[in-house]
């Protein structure tokens, strides 16, 4: 057979193998996306020039790989999943890893070669990424050289322990990311001293014991996301944003959302704004006697806070002197990787499923967020826990990450449509919340906006976009790292960096802002605390007791019982 005929045959095989793989990946995605059995996959056109280039590149790299395999010396893959000595010392395993990585690169190239709109291409790419991550040879004992090596060295003990770990995780309903037995809320996480001074069916309000002789006259209220538990802001004393605020002389309160059960499955977005954020603001005012307070919203808590401020503005009220928004979506134009889940069909499905009542299970939400980074947050633990029989090391952040919370269905469905799908919050008068037509243009208080550079939940461009929507005096700061690690970055650690623009200008785009921004080593917390101090008023004697009088007295010690409720 001459070279041209060999090339043609190879090309035909290439198209057949990857065409079938491509269709399977698309069918799997369609099944996940619609929550229905896979049907006919719409025909998708691939850019011929890109496919031809991929084909040529694949044949070239496959030839090199085959030659290396014949010589018994395949190159060691750079991918950390195959970095162990077991892979390097086993030529067959190293060859399988290299082959997998070649096929993965090619499939991703095919996803990028689809001629379609950007959103459809992103959805296809996400589906292919999930399929590729699941098919890695490292995920299976029959192919994982490291796991096999450990099984031999331990005389099978690692396999027995892996099975025990699997049974344990099946009983608890999720993959263990850390040794959860080593943590207890209120004992070694969420330990800042305080007391619950108010509660309703949606939240408990915690007041923290002052650590300074004097406090600022304007109290400080934190509103965390209701899709997680508040103690992400109070993990350990050395990395607690709550404790840090108390140490700076802030009279600090936090909303601890209840983990909803069936009795709350009818609760709406309006309920969380009116009887959550607004009620918390009013109670803090009553306890402190201050005409205005300062507030902070984190992630979805920031979105709820922005709605509450707009409702209050529509009512002609201004009880909040300043607001801080941490990794918060207000303008939902750019929602990053989460955009792959959002379209009209998906939102309609959720509305039919739970728009009038029901529950979005916390574990389902947690799984969704984990699969945004499947290799790091799913398969890494499958391999370690089950194939190698290892116990993941203790890590407070991952313990919190596994402590999931439910969401009432009507709240969740309304949020999907009006925020993620239709981006109605930035449209003046479009939304009616708590009986008021809301307009963010009326929210004229000073704000501090923080975004994390590598955030995959609230992309940095989306965090910056808040500066173009809110009309008051604004300060924007960008931190390094991601959605959580960028926020939880105490000054004492001396880690990471943050960026500030000294001239205070806020041009229309993040790229334009970055042109005038300067990098500063370490935490952004010190910049923020200085800003907050400027809006906190004079210092007064710290209160000697929690709450106020008989109406708002200590109900129970912090962190309270709501945060301890499991999904």
Secondary structure, DSSP 8 states (H G I E B T S, - for coil): --HHHHHHHHHHHHHHHHHHHHHHHHHHHHHHHHTS---------B-HHHHHHHHHHHHHHHHHHHHHHHTT------SGGG-SHHHHT-HHHHHHHHHHHHHHHHHHHHHHTB-S-HHHHHHHHHHHHHHHHHT-GGGSTTT-HHHHHHHHHTTTHHHHHHHHHHHHHHHHTS--SS-GGG--BTTTBS---EEEEEE-SSEEEEEE--SSSEEESS-EEEE--TTS-GGGGSSSGGG-HHHHHHHTT--EEEEEE----GGGTT--HHHHIIIIIIHHHHHHHHHH--S-EEEEEETHHHHHHHHHHHHHHHTT---EEEEEEES--SS-S--GGGGGG-SHHHHHHHHHHHTTS-EE-HHHHHHHHHGGGHIIIIIHHHIIIIIS-------HHHHHHHS---EEHHHHHHHIIIIIIT-GGGSTTT-EETTEE--GGG--SEEEEEEETT-SSS-HHHHHHGGGT--S-EEEEEESS-TTTTTS--GGG--SEEEE-TT----SSHHHHHHT-EEEES-SHHHHHHHHHTTS--EEE--SSSSBTTTB---EETT-SGGG---
